[in-house]
Structures are given as C-alpha cells and as structure tokens.
Amino acid sequence: YYPLWTEKDELAVYVDGLSSPDKYTLSEGAGEDKGVFKGTAAGLSYVALYPYSDRVRGGYKDDVLTMELPARQAYQAGSVAEGAFPMIARGDDTGGLSFKNLCSVLKLSLTGDVSVRAISGVARDESMSVSGTASVRTDYESIPELVMADGGSPSVTLQCDGVQLFEDKAVDFFIVIPSGTYRGGFSVQIETFSGTFTNEVEKDVTFGRSQFRYIA
C-alpha cells in the first residue's frame, strides 16, 4: 500500500533539531507517491512529519517527536481519512526524504441494506490507548516505533454520516489505528440509523506497522 499525496498536503518539518516546525506545502505530485514540498526554513538536517497539524504537542525534543492521534476520523471513499495516516521521514540536505508509515489500518468490507453512521474500533483492554498523545524516536535505525502515552482513549471512531450499504456489493471502510498487540482482542461497533452491530475478537491480535487487517 502506497499512500498518494493530495493537493495542499502539508508537512511539519523540524530543521536542525529545532523544537517547533516549519510548514512545507505540496507544490508538485498530487495523486502520486512522490511529491515536491516547499517551505521557508532550510538547514543541514530535517525531520518531517505528515500531516502538519495544530494537534502536534510538545514538538520535537531530544530525538523524540510528539503528536496527537485523533479520536475521530472522517470517512473517505476508497481510502483512509485525509490527514489521519501519520508518516515520518528524516534526512539531510543532499536529497529527498523517504517516509515511513507509523500506524496500521483496519479494513472492513460491509454489505447490507442500511446506512452507516459511524464505525468504532475499541480495545478490550481499556488501559490501552488507541487515540490520544503518541511519540516516536527519530534516531531509529531502520523502523520507527510509535508509542502511545498513558491516559488516551481505548477507541477510535470513523465518522461516516450515512454511507449507504448494498446487498450485492461490499463497501470498504478504513480505520487508522496504532500498531501493536491488542491484549484480549478488540471490538468493532457499527452504528446505523436503526441500531448498532458489534463484532468481538476475544484473543490477542497484533497490528503491524504499515499493514492491513481485514474483516468481511
């Protein structure tokens, strides 16, 4: 799975270890997996976070980048919610940056004759944070690891606002969730205008970084 850049995508770029980011905006490459971003700050070393967001907390300090994973994502047909799929890159001024995904994706393919209002992924272990404050070390060797802070929410909701299902053709929904092992499993709650359907997974499940988990 290769994310494609969208027009007006923005990066938070930390130049030469500064704790606050410069905003870089996509100037070329909309609809492609390679893009050109332009900003004002320049230096010798760069750490870039997608997406740029006012939810970034704590900025960048001591090789640790702090961010916020939203508790609500907006449905987007055929893809993850815009701005909900965090990626990180680092490098110097000699060439381009190669981004690495930080999260996993839960994909659901649904059929029926109802309209979906919202879909929630909920960790059965209520002490596990699925949305809220997260951090990642930028001095990783090959693979960055996202760490969720204590005190976040054990759930994340995809806001659908009435996506119509069909009995003869599945509609796909994508929820971005933190990678890691969900101790005791998780539940998926599908809210329609006539009620709520819940699917329980009652065993440990590991969601890998940059991987899909699929439920029909």
N, CA, C and O of each residue as an XYZ file, in Angstrom:
864
protein
N       0.852     -1.191      0.000
C       0.000      0.000      0.000
C       0.884      1.235      0.000
O       1.704      1.424      0.898
N       0.711      2.071     -1.010
C       1.492      3.301     -1.119
C       0.548      4.499     -1.048
O      -0.247      4.705     -1.965
N       0.619      5.287      0.016
C      -0.219      6.482      0.087
C       0.118      7.443     -1.048
O       1.277      7.570     -1.445
N      -0.900      8.113     -1.561
C      -0.711      9.098     -2.614
C      -0.905     10.495     -2.038
O      -1.827     10.726     -1.255
N      -0.050     11.412     -2.419
C      -0.161     12.785     -1.933
C      -1.415     13.443     -2.497
O      -1.851     13.143     -3.609
N      -1.982     14.345     -1.706
C      -3.183     15.080     -2.074
C      -2.854     16.562     -2.186
O      -1.998     17.075     -1.466
N      -3.533     17.233     -3.083
C      -3.314     18.666     -3.264
C      -3.410     19.399     -1.925
O      -4.334     19.164     -1.146
N      -2.463     20.274     -1.672
C      -2.372     21.087     -0.458
C      -1.978     20.282      0.778
O      -2.129     20.779      1.894
N      -1.478     19.054      0.615
C      -0.922     18.324      1.752
C       0.190     19.144      2.392
O       0.924     19.861      1.712
N       0.300     19.023      3.724
C       1.284     19.818      4.455
C       2.113     18.934      5.377
O       1.605     17.969      5.947
N       3.375     19.265      5.518
C       4.299     18.573      6.407
C       4.726     19.509      7.526
O       4.840     20.719      7.330
N       4.962     18.934      8.708
C       5.643     19.643      9.790
C       7.113     19.262      9.695
O       7.466     18.103      9.916
N       7.974     20.218      9.368
C       9.387     19.943      9.135
C      10.221     20.611     10.226
O      10.187     21.828     10.406
N      10.972     19.774     10.949
C      11.840     20.255     12.024
C      13.260     20.316     11.470
O      13.854     19.287     11.148
N      13.795     21.520     11.364
C      15.088     21.752     10.724
C      16.174     21.907     11.785
O      16.037     22.701     12.716
N      17.239     21.151     11.636
C      18.408     21.245     12.525
C      18.047     21.112     14.001
O      18.620     21.790     14.853
N      17.083     20.224     14.298
C      16.742     19.924     15.684
C      15.896     20.958     16.396
O      15.712     20.860     17.609
N      15.368     21.956     15.678
C      14.518     22.962     16.317
C      13.243     22.312     16.854
O      12.740     21.352     16.269
N      12.723     22.831     17.961
C      11.587     22.206     18.632
C      10.242     22.560     18.005
O       9.247     21.887     18.276
N      10.188     23.591     17.182
C       8.940     23.952     16.514
C       9.110     23.782     15.005
O      10.196     24.017     14.475
N       8.045     23.376     14.311
C       8.189     23.019     12.894
C       7.948     24.184     11.946
O       7.293     25.169     12.288
N       8.491     24.042     10.761
C       8.145     24.899      9.639
C       7.127     24.137      8.794
O       7.192     22.912      8.685
N       6.190     24.867      8.201
C       5.170     24.229      7.375
C       5.651     24.161      5.928
O       5.971     25.179      5.314
N       5.695     22.938      5.398
C       6.010     22.716      3.986
C       4.735     22.248      3.289
O       4.026     21.387      3.810
N       4.439     22.805      2.118
C       3.202     22.506      1.399
C       3.511     21.859      0.054
O       4.454     22.251     -0.634
N       2.703     20.860     -0.315
C       2.904     20.169     -1.581
C       2.757     21.145     -2.745
O       1.756     21.853     -2.852
N       3.762     21.175     -3.613
C       3.708     22.032     -4.804
C       3.627     21.224     -6.092
O       3.151     21.729     -7.109
N       4.088     19.967     -6.060
C       4.020     19.080     -7.218
C       3.807     17.647     -6.734
O       4.316     17.262     -5.681
N       3.049     16.855     -7.507
C       2.915     15.440     -7.205
C       1.579     15.009     -6.641
O       1.481     13.899     -6.117
N       0.533     15.839     -6.721
C      -0.787     15.422     -6.247
C      -1.252     14.193     -7.014
O      -1.181     14.167     -8.243
N      -1.731     13.166     -6.298
C      -2.166     11.923     -6.916
C      -1.054     10.947     -7.187
O      -1.288      9.905     -7.798
N       0.167     11.256     -6.744
C       1.312     10.378     -6.957
C       1.946     10.029     -5.613
O       1.638     10.645     -4.592
N       2.851      9.015     -5.624
C       3.501      8.615     -4.377
C       4.820      9.355     -4.139
O       5.501      9.101     -3.146
N       5.179     10.263     -5.039
C       6.332     11.128     -4.849
C       5.890     12.567     -5.049
O       5.127     12.866     -5.967
N       6.371     13.460     -4.188
C       5.936     14.842     -4.278
C       7.053     15.814     -3.970
O       8.090     15.443     -3.419
N       6.824     17.063     -4.333
C       7.743     18.151     -4.022
C       7.031     19.095     -3.059
O       5.939     19.588     -3.339
N       7.679     19.337     -1.911
C       7.130     20.229     -0.894
C       8.019     21.461     -0.775
O       9.239     21.376     -0.910
N       7.395     22.603     -0.520
C       8.139     23.844     -0.389
C       7.827     24.517      0.940
O       6.675     24.584      1.368
N       8.893     25.020      1.592
C       8.763     25.771      2.831
C       9.849     26.822      2.890
O      10.614     26.989      1.940
N       9.919     27.537      4.014
C      10.869     28.644      4.121
C      12.136     28.285      4.874
O      13.207     28.800      4.552
N      12.042     27.411      5.873
C      13.216     27.072      6.687
C      14.128     26.121      5.926
O      13.659     25.275      5.164
N      15.431     26.263      6.136
C      16.408     25.383      5.495
C      17.572     25.163      6.445
O      17.875     26.016      7.280
N      18.220     24.015      6.314
C      19.338     23.700      7.193
C      20.068     22.468      6.713
O      20.019     22.127      5.532
N      20.752     21.794      7.642
C      21.549     20.618      7.302
C      20.830     19.310      7.571
O      21.104     18.309      6.908
N      19.905     19.298      8.541
C      19.188     18.068      8.867
C      17.694     18.351      8.965
O      17.271     19.433      9.371
N      16.901     17.337      8.578
C      15.458     17.500      8.516
C      14.767     16.287      9.141
O      15.154     15.143      8.904
N      13.734     16.561      9.945
C      12.786     15.541     10.389
C      11.410     16.038      9.965
O      11.007     17.145     10.320
N      10.691     15.212      9.201
C       9.404     15.637      8.657
C       8.300     14.714      9.138
O       8.461     13.493      9.157
N       7.176     15.305      9.527
C       6.002     14.565      9.982
C       4.820     14.919      9.098
O       4.535     16.093      8.862
N       4.132     13.888      8.609
C       2.856     14.079      7.926
C       1.752     13.499      8.806
O       1.904     12.384      9.305
N       0.642     14.217      9.014
C       0.362     15.532      8.451
C       0.823     16.652      9.378
O       1.032     16.435     10.571
N       0.976     17.837      8.827
C       1.153     19.017      9.662
C      -0.188     19.266     10.340
O      -1.238     19.180      9.704
N      -0.148     19.573     11.628
C      -1.411     19.724     12.347
C      -1.218     20.557     13.589
O      -0.177     20.496     14.244
N      -2.236     21.340     13.906
C      -2.212     22.095     15.164
C      -2.309     21.162     16.363
O      -2.129     21.597     17.501
N      -2.597     19.860     16.117
C      -2.673     18.908     17.224
C      -1.301     18.430     17.665
O      -1.186     17.722     18.665
N      -0.253     18.807     16.930
C       1.101     18.414     17.330
C       1.395     19.035     18.693
O       1.300     20.249     18.871
N       1.748     18.189     19.639
C       2.004     18.661     21.007
C       3.440     18.338     21.397
O       3.959     17.262     21.100
N       4.055     19.281     22.057
C       5.394     19.021     22.565
C       6.475     19.184     21.534
O       7.651     19.313     21.873
N       6.079     19.179     20.243
C       7.045     19.386     19.183
C       8.118     18.317     19.136
O       7.831     17.121     19.201
N       9.346     18.763     19.023
C      10.473     17.863     18.801
C      11.565     18.199     19.811
O      12.040     19.332     19.879
N      11.958     17.187     20.599
C      12.957     17.428     21.641
C      13.698     16.134     21.939
O      13.089     15.075     22.091
N      15.006     16.233     22.019
C      15.845     15.079     22.377
C      15.541     13.855     21.519
O      15.399     12.744     22.031
N      15.446     14.071     20.220
C      15.207     12.999     19.245
C      13.846     12.334     19.398
O      13.645     11.233     18.885
N      12.910     12.970     20.086
C      11.565     12.422     20.256
C      10.552     13.411     19.675
O      10.542     14.592     20.024
N       9.702     12.902     18.783
C       8.664     13.702     18.152
C       7.320     13.322     18.761
O       6.951     12.148     18.790
N       6.591     14.324     19.247
C       5.307     14.090     19.908
C       4.177     14.568     19.017
O       4.265     15.629     18.399
N       3.105     13.771     18.955
C       1.973     14.100     18.090
C       0.681     13.651     18.749
O       0.693     13.049     19.823
N      -0.427     13.947     18.098
C      -1.738     13.564     18.592
C      -2.451     12.729     17.533
O      -2.564     13.146     16.380
N      -2.933     11.544     17.926
C      -3.752     10.726     17.035
C      -5.217     11.008     17.351
O      -5.662     10.726     18.464
N      -5.974     11.553     16.411
C      -7.349     11.981     16.696
C      -8.268     10.811     17.037
O      -8.108      9.704     16.523
N      -9.228     11.081     17.911
C     -10.201     10.062     18.299
C     -11.271      9.877     17.237
O     -11.995      8.882     17.252
N     -11.381     10.841     16.300
C     -12.363     10.736     15.225
C     -11.694     10.959     13.876
O     -10.878     11.864     13.704
N     -12.061     10.111     12.930
C     -11.587     10.226     11.559
C     -12.804     10.356     10.649
O     -13.868      9.815     10.950
N     -12.653     11.063      9.554
C     -13.768     11.279      8.628
C     -13.697     10.283      7.479
O     -12.653     10.131      6.844
N     -14.813      9.606      7.215
C     -14.872      8.617      6.135
C     -14.469      9.242      4.807
O     -14.872     10.357      4.475
N     -13.669      8.503      4.063
C     -13.301      8.889      2.711
C     -13.412      7.656      1.830
O     -12.790      6.633      2.116
N     -14.190      7.741      0.772
C     -14.451      6.573     -0.072
C     -13.162      6.013     -0.653
O     -12.393      6.734     -1.288
N     -12.929      4.711     -0.429
C     -11.807      4.023     -1.032
C     -10.463      4.285     -0.407
O      -9.442      3.876     -0.960
N     -10.425      4.962      0.744
C      -9.130      5.309      1.319
C      -9.270      5.578      2.809
O     -10.368      5.563      3.366
N      -8.128      5.823      3.437
C      -8.140      6.261      4.836
C      -8.561      7.723      4.888
O      -8.543      8.416      3.871
N      -8.938      8.188      6.070
C      -9.328      9.583      6.239
C      -8.161     10.503      5.918
O      -7.015     10.214      6.261
N      -8.461     11.604      5.263
C      -7.420     12.558      4.904
C      -6.741     13.088      6.174
O      -7.410     13.543      7.102
N      -5.421     13.023      6.200
C      -4.669     13.541      7.329
C      -4.614     12.634      8.537
O      -4.076     13.026      9.572
N      -5.167     11.403      8.435
C      -5.233     10.515      9.599
C      -4.136      9.463      9.621
O      -4.046      8.688     10.573
N      -3.300      9.423      8.586
C      -2.321      8.345      8.449
C      -0.913      8.926      8.627
O      -0.296      9.338      7.645
N      -0.395      8.966      9.864
C       0.883      9.655     10.098
C       2.066      8.922      9.496
O       2.133      7.693      9.507
N       3.004      9.710      8.968
C       4.241      9.190      8.406
C       5.393     10.078      8.861
O       5.199     11.257      9.156
N       6.590      9.506      8.916
C       7.765     10.245      9.364
C       8.912     10.011      8.388
O       9.037      8.941      7.792
N       9.737     11.028      8.242
C      10.936     10.914      7.402
C      12.042     11.735      8.030
O      11.777     12.689      8.762
N      13.267     11.371      7.748
C      14.413     12.129      8.232
C      15.501     12.090      7.161
O      15.543     11.174      6.339
N      16.364     13.074      7.178
C      17.434     13.107      6.194
C      18.213     14.400      6.269
O      18.041     15.190      7.198
N      19.069     14.612      5.288
C      19.873     15.827      5.261
C      19.547     16.609      3.991
O      18.554     16.333      3.317
N      20.395     17.586      3.676
C      20.087     18.468      2.560
C      20.620     17.954      1.230
O      20.677     18.704      0.255
N      21.008     16.693      1.181
C      21.630     16.172     -0.038
C      20.639     15.480     -0.967
O      20.983     15.179     -2.110
N      19.434     15.225     -0.510
C      18.481     14.515     -1.372
C      17.097     14.479     -0.759
O      16.814     15.193      0.202
N      16.220     13.628     -1.332
C      14.841     13.561     -0.896
C      14.665     12.776      0.391
O      15.584     12.103      0.858
N      13.470     12.874      0.956
C      13.121     12.178      2.185
C      12.229     10.985      1.854
O      11.322     11.094      1.030
N      12.486      9.854      2.494
C      11.687      8.649      2.318
C      10.819      8.454      3.555
O      11.338      8.242      4.651
N       9.508      8.525      3.387
C       8.592      8.457      4.522
C       8.285      7.016      4.912
O       8.222      6.122      4.069
N       8.096      6.818      6.222
C       7.717      5.523      6.768
C       6.408      5.676      7.532
O       6.229      6.616      8.306
N       5.488      4.727      7.298
C       4.208      4.742      7.989
C       4.398      4.435      9.467
O       5.299      3.684      9.842
N       3.544      5.020     10.307
C       3.634      4.807     11.752
C       2.499      3.951     12.303
O       2.592      3.454     13.425
N       1.435      3.772     11.535
C       0.255      3.088     12.061
C      -0.127      1.891     11.203
O       0.518      1.579     10.202
N      -1.188      1.239     11.626
C      -1.782      0.119     10.919
C      -3.168      0.537     10.449
O      -3.666      1.595     10.834
N      -3.788     -0.290      9.621
C      -5.111      0.025      9.093
C      -6.036     -1.181      9.275
O      -5.687     -2.305      8.917
N      -7.207     -0.929      9.832
C      -8.263     -1.933      9.920
C      -9.233     -1.683      8.776
O      -9.852     -0.622      8.697
N      -9.362     -2.674      7.884
C     -10.247     -2.554      6.722
C     -11.472     -3.429      6.929
O     -11.349     -4.611      7.248
N     -12.658     -2.847      6.748
C     -13.904     -3.587      6.849
C     -14.641     -3.485      5.523
O     -14.761     -2.400      4.954
N     -15.136     -4.621      5.033
C     -15.951     -4.664      3.819
C     -17.357     -5.082      4.229
O     -17.568     -6.207      4.683
N     -18.314     -4.181      4.070
C     -19.658     -4.385      4.610
C     -20.700     -4.443      3.501
O     -20.623     -3.704      2.519
N     -21.678     -5.334      3.674
C     -22.841     -5.391      2.799
C     -24.094     -5.269      3.664
O     -24.051     -5.511      4.870
N     -25.199     -4.893      3.042
C     -26.454     -4.779      3.771
C     -27.396     -3.825      3.077
O     -27.176     -3.443      1.928
N     -28.460     -3.438      3.786
C     -29.430     -2.502      3.214
C     -29.667     -1.326      4.146
O     -30.762     -0.765      4.187
N     -28.620     -0.953      4.902
C     -28.739      0.151      5.861
C     -27.676      1.206      5.550
O     -26.804      0.989      4.709
N     -27.757      2.334      6.228
C     -26.762      3.393      6.125
C     -25.928      3.417      7.398
O     -26.463      3.296      8.500
N     -24.610      3.573      7.242
C     -23.684      3.545      8.377
C     -23.441      4.965      8.878
O     -23.062      5.853      8.114
N     -23.667      5.159     10.170
C     -23.420      6.470     10.780
C     -21.974      6.592     11.261
O     -21.336      7.629     11.082
N     -21.465      5.520     11.873
C     -20.104      5.561     12.411
C     -19.630      4.137     12.671
O     -20.433      3.228     12.879
N     -18.319      3.961     12.656
C     -17.703      2.679     12.997
C     -16.605      2.950     14.007
O     -15.764      3.823     13.792
N     -16.603      2.203     15.115
C     -15.605      2.392     16.165
C     -14.792      1.126     16.364
O     -15.336      0.022     16.389
N     -13.486      1.295     16.504
C     -12.608      0.219     16.915
C     -12.246      0.436     18.368
O     -11.750      1.502     18.733
N     -12.489     -0.567     19.206
C     -12.327     -0.410     20.647
C     -11.436     -1.522     21.191
O     -11.717     -2.699     20.967
N     -10.373     -1.171     21.898
C      -9.516     -2.157     22.545
C     -10.249     -2.746     23.739
O     -10.814     -2.005     24.544
N     -10.248     -4.073     23.865
C     -10.922     -4.703     25.004
C     -10.186     -4.407     26.306
O     -10.801     -4.349     27.371
N      -8.878     -4.221     26.221
C      -8.100     -3.782     27.381
C      -8.244     -2.268     27.486
O      -7.605     -1.528     26.738
N      -9.084     -1.803     28.416
C      -9.416     -0.389     28.495
C      -8.247      0.483     28.917
O      -8.327      1.707     28.815
N      -7.148     -0.128     29.395
C      -5.969      0.655     29.755
C      -5.100      0.964     28.534
O      -4.129      1.713     28.639
N      -5.443      0.393     27.384
C      -4.666      0.593     26.164
C      -5.163      1.827     25.424
O      -6.365      1.973     25.201
N      -4.254      2.711     25.044
C      -4.618      3.919     24.306
C      -4.593      3.629     22.810
O      -3.600      3.139     22.272
N      -5.700      3.940     22.152
C      -5.811      3.786     20.703
C      -5.804      5.142     20.010
O      -5.438      5.245     18.839
N      -6.210      6.182     20.735
C      -6.120      7.545     20.236
C      -5.646      8.430     21.383
O      -5.794      8.086     22.555
N      -5.079      9.567     21.025
C      -4.510     10.459     22.041
C      -3.059     10.781     21.726
O      -2.630     10.696     20.576
N      -2.309     11.151     22.751
C      -0.919     11.559     22.573
C      -0.022     10.361     22.277
O      -0.135      9.311     22.910
N       0.869     10.539     21.306
C       1.803      9.488     20.917
C       3.167     10.112     20.654
O       3.282     11.321     20.452
N       4.192      9.277     20.660
C       5.540      9.777     20.388
C       6.312      8.744     19.568
O       5.970      7.562     19.548
N       7.358      9.218     18.895
C       8.216      8.341     18.111
C       9.637      8.881     18.175
O       9.854     10.087     18.053
N      10.597      7.996     18.365
C      12.001      8.401     18.352
C      12.452      8.546     16.898
O      12.135      7.720     16.041
N      13.199      9.618     16.651
C      13.638      9.882     15.288
C      15.053      9.369     15.024
O      15.563      9.504     13.911
N      15.692      8.780     16.045
C      17.033      8.220     15.848
C      16.961      6.708     15.622
O      17.900      5.982     15.951
N      15.843      6.237     15.057
C      15.676      4.808     14.775
C      16.682      4.377     13.712
O      17.137      5.181     12.899
N      17.019      3.088     13.739
C      17.978      2.564     12.765
C      17.322      2.251     11.421
O      17.824      2.653     10.372
N      16.198      1.532     11.458
C      15.540      1.186     10.196
C      14.028      1.354     10.239
O      13.418      1.734      9.240
N      13.417      1.072     11.395
C      11.958      1.124     11.507
C      11.563      1.985     12.702
O      11.972      1.677     13.821
N      10.788      3.045     12.514
C      10.338      3.859     13.646
C       9.237      3.148     14.417
O       8.460      2.389     13.839
N       9.171      3.391     15.717
C       8.154      2.761     16.568
C       7.311      3.835     17.237
O       7.828      4.696     17.949
N       6.017      3.772     17.000
C       5.080      4.699     17.625
C       4.712      4.187     19.009
O       4.361      3.017     19.163
N       4.787      5.052     20.018
C       4.452      4.679     21.392
C       3.312      5.566     21.862
O       3.424      6.792     21.853
N       2.212      4.940     22.275
C       1.067      5.690     22.782
C       1.286      6.032     24.257
O       1.762      5.204     25.034
N       0.935      7.261     24.629
C       1.043      7.688     26.018
C      -0.120      7.137     26.829
O      -1.191      6.856     26.291
N       0.104      6.987     28.131
C      -0.980      6.570     29.015
C      -2.048      7.665     29.087
O      -1.759      8.847     28.902
N      -3.267      7.251     29.356
C      -4.335      8.216     29.565
C      -5.124      8.582     28.334
O      -6.013      9.431     28.401
N      -4.815      7.949     27.186
C      -5.591      8.206     25.982
C      -6.877      7.394     25.969
O      -7.214      6.728     26.947
N      -7.583      7.457     24.862
C      -8.847      6.726     24.737
C      -8.596      5.327     24.183
O      -7.728      5.158     23.327
N      -9.344      4.307     24.655
C      -9.200      2.954     24.116
C      -9.957      2.758     22.805
O     -10.074      1.629     22.329
N     -10.472      3.832     22.214
C     -11.259      3.682     20.991
C     -10.919      4.777     19.988
O     -10.372      5.823     20.336
N     -11.262      4.502     18.731
C     -11.188      5.487     17.659
C     -12.406      5.279     16.779
O     -12.814      4.143     16.538
N     -12.996      6.382     16.292
C     -14.254      6.312     15.553
C     -14.095      6.889     14.161
O     -13.545      7.975     13.976
N     -14.593      6.132     13.176
C     -14.673      6.614     11.805
C     -16.065      7.203     11.609
O     -17.055      6.473     11.630
N     -16.145      8.504     11.422
C     -17.425      9.192     11.268
C     -17.883      9.067      9.821
O     -17.212      9.553      8.911
N     -19.025      8.417      9.605
C     -19.482      8.110      8.248
C     -20.679      8.954      7.816
O     -20.818      9.255      6.631
N     -21.538      9.337      8.746
C     -22.664     10.249      8.478
C     -23.584      9.753      7.368
O     -24.055     10.540      6.546
N     -23.838      8.447      7.346
C     -24.858      7.934      6.438
C     -24.355      7.342      5.146
O     -24.942      7.590      4.093
N     -23.280      6.561      5.188
C     -22.800      5.873      3.987
C     -23.707      4.670      3.719
O     -23.854      3.795      4.572
N     -24.307      4.634      2.539
C     -25.266      3.586      2.199
C     -24.561      2.277      1.844
O     -23.612      2.265      1.060
N     -25.040      1.172      2.433
C     -24.543     -0.150      2.071
C     -25.432     -0.767      0.999
O     -26.556     -0.323      0.766
N     -24.891     -1.818      0.342
C     -25.628     -2.528     -0.699
C     -25.534     -4.022     -0.438
O     -24.519     -4.511      0.058
N     -26.590     -4.743     -0.771
C     -26.613     -6.175     -0.507
C     -25.760     -6.963     -1.491
O     -25.301     -8.058     -1.163
N     -25.538     -6.430     -2.690
C     -24.819     -7.180     -3.715
C     -23.418     -6.669     -3.985
O     -22.736     -7.194     -4.865
N     -22.969     -5.659     -3.253
C     -21.635     -5.105     -3.471
C     -21.102     -4.532     -2.163
O     -21.751     -3.698     -1.531
N     -19.919     -4.985     -1.763
C     -19.357     -4.535     -0.486
C     -18.839     -3.107     -0.580
O     -18.310     -2.689     -1.610
N     -19.000     -2.371      0.505
C     -18.432     -1.034      0.651
C     -17.284     -1.130      1.648
O     -17.443     -1.700      2.728
N     -16.137     -0.580      1.291
C     -14.942     -0.666      2.125
C     -14.815      0.548      3.040
O     -15.077      1.684      2.646
N     -14.402      0.265      4.277
C     -14.142      1.302      5.274
C     -12.741      1.069      5.840
O     -12.345     -0.074      6.065
N     -11.993      2.146      6.070
C     -10.616      2.048      6.537
C     -10.452      2.883      7.807
O     -10.739      4.079      7.807
N      -9.988      2.250      8.891
C      -9.753      2.945     10.156
C      -8.268      2.852     10.486
O      -7.711      1.757     10.560
N      -7.638      3.989     10.682
C      -6.227      4.027     11.055
C      -6.108      3.816     12.555
O      -6.742      4.524     13.337
N      -5.285      2.827     12.965
C      -5.098      2.552     14.388
C      -3.611      2.380     14.674
O      -2.849      2.038     13.770
N      -3.185      2.610     15.913
C      -1.772      2.416     16.265
C      -1.365      0.967     16.102
O      -2.147      0.059     16.384
N      -0.154      0.752     15.653
C       0.366     -0.616     15.580
C       0.635     -1.127     16.992
O       0.803     -0.345     17.927
N       0.674     -2.448     17.131
C       0.940     -3.058     18.436
C       0.046     -4.250     18.673
O      -0.789     -4.590     17.835
N       0.224     -4.889     19.824
C      -0.586     -6.043     20.203
C      -1.756     -5.596     21.065
O      -1.571     -4.964     22.106
N      -2.954     -5.928     20.624
C      -4.168     -5.584     21.356
C      -4.487     -6.749     22.284
O      -5.067     -7.753     21.871
N      -4.100     -6.595     23.539
C      -4.239     -7.665     24.526
C      -5.722     -7.950     24.799
O      -6.487     -7.044     25.131
N      -6.110     -9.205     24.656
C      -7.504     -9.576     24.882
C      -8.399     -9.293     23.702
O      -9.600     -9.556     23.757
N      -7.825     -8.749     22.611
C      -8.602     -8.516     21.406
C      -9.189     -7.121     21.322
O      -8.747     -6.195     22.002
N     -10.193     -6.996     20.471
C     -10.826     -5.704     20.245
C     -12.243     -5.940     19.743
O     -12.602     -7.060     19.378
N     -13.034     -4.895     19.727
C     -14.386     -4.979     19.183
C     -14.561     -3.920     18.105
O     -13.930     -2.863     18.141
N     -15.422     -4.220     17.154
C     -15.802     -3.275     16.119
C     -17.293     -2.990     16.288
O     -18.113     -3.908     16.254
N     -17.638     -1.728     16.470
C     -19.025     -1.326     16.669
C     -19.486     -0.517     15.458
O     -18.940      0.546     15.162
N     -20.494     -1.034     14.765
C     -21.018     -0.395     13.558
C     -22.367      0.223     13.896
O     -23.336     -0.488     14.165
N     -22.424      1.533     13.880
C     -23.647      2.249     14.240
C     -24.413      2.619     12.974
O     -23.877      3.295     12.096
N     -25.664      2.177     12.881
C     -26.533      2.532     11.763
C     -27.675      3.385     12.305
O     -27.726      3.680     13.499
N     -28.588      3.776     11.425
C     -29.727      4.583     11.867
C     -30.796      3.730     12.545
O     -31.754      4.264     13.105
N     -30.636      2.405     12.498
C     -31.625      1.527     13.125
C     -31.064      0.737     14.303
O     -31.802     -0.002     14.954
N     -29.762      0.884     14.587
C     -29.182      0.158     15.706
C     -27.681      0.038     15.568
O     -27.078      0.638     14.679
N     -27.074     -0.751     16.464
C     -25.618     -0.921     16.476
C     -25.275     -2.400     16.413
O     -25.821     -3.203     17.171
N     -24.378     -2.758     15.516
C     -23.881     -4.121     15.384
C     -22.475     -4.179     15.959
O     -21.645     -3.325     15.645
N     -22.190     -5.180     16.803
C     -20.876     -5.307     17.428
C     -20.253     -6.647     17.080
O     -20.888     -7.695     17.200
N     -19.001     -6.598     16.647
C     -18.240     -7.810     16.350
C     -17.060     -7.871     17.321
O     -16.255     -6.942     17.379
N     -16.958     -8.959     18.083
C     -15.920     -9.101     19.101
C     -14.828    -10.064     18.650
O     -15.109    -11.135     18.113
N     -13.576     -9.666     18.876
C     -12.432    -10.557     18.718
C     -11.835    -10.740     20.108
O     -11.310     -9.786     20.683
N     -11.908    -11.949     20.655
C     -11.594    -12.161     22.061
C     -10.249    -12.845     22.272
O     -10.110    -13.671     23.174
N      -9.286    -12.518     21.471
C      -7.926    -13.038     21.656
C      -6.931    -11.968     21.238
O      -7.274    -11.034     20.514
N      -5.697    -12.114     21.700
C      -4.670    -11.134     21.356
C      -4.523    -11.026     19.840
O      -4.469    -12.034     19.135
N      -4.462     -9.799     19.356
C      -4.284     -9.544     17.927
C      -3.187     -8.498     17.759
O      -3.199     -7.460     18.419
N      -2.243     -8.782     16.870
C      -1.158     -7.841     16.604
C      -1.406     -7.131     15.279
O      -1.602     -7.763     14.241
N      -1.393     -5.809     15.340
C      -1.495     -4.985     14.149
C      -0.104     -4.467     13.826
O       0.492     -3.742     14.624
N       0.416     -4.832     12.666
C       1.756     -4.431     12.285
C       1.794     -3.052     11.657
O       0.855     -2.637     10.978
N       2.881     -2.354     11.892
C       3.075     -1.054     11.262
C       3.011     -1.209      9.747
O       3.628     -2.111      9.181
N       2.265     -0.329      9.100
C       2.174     -0.308      7.639
C       1.494     -1.561      7.088
O       1.771     -1.962      5.957
N       0.603     -2.188      7.872
C      -0.105     -3.392      7.413
C      -1.610     -3.212      7.566
O      -2.086     -2.405      8.365
N      -2.348     -3.999      6.764
C      -3.798     -4.040      6.842
C      -4.250     -5.260      7.633
O      -3.649     -6.330      7.543
N      -5.318     -5.086      8.409
C      -6.086     -6.210      8.952
C      -7.464     -6.120      8.323
O      -8.073     -5.051      8.289
N      -7.953     -7.249      7.825
C      -9.163     -7.249      7.029
C     -10.281     -8.037      7.712
O     -10.071     -9.158      8.175
N     -11.477     -7.433      7.767
C     -12.652     -8.112      8.292
C     -13.769     -7.955      7.271
O     -14.093     -6.840      6.862
N     -14.357     -9.076      6.861
C     -15.506     -9.040      5.942
C     -16.782     -9.039      6.766
O     -17.878     -9.011      6.206
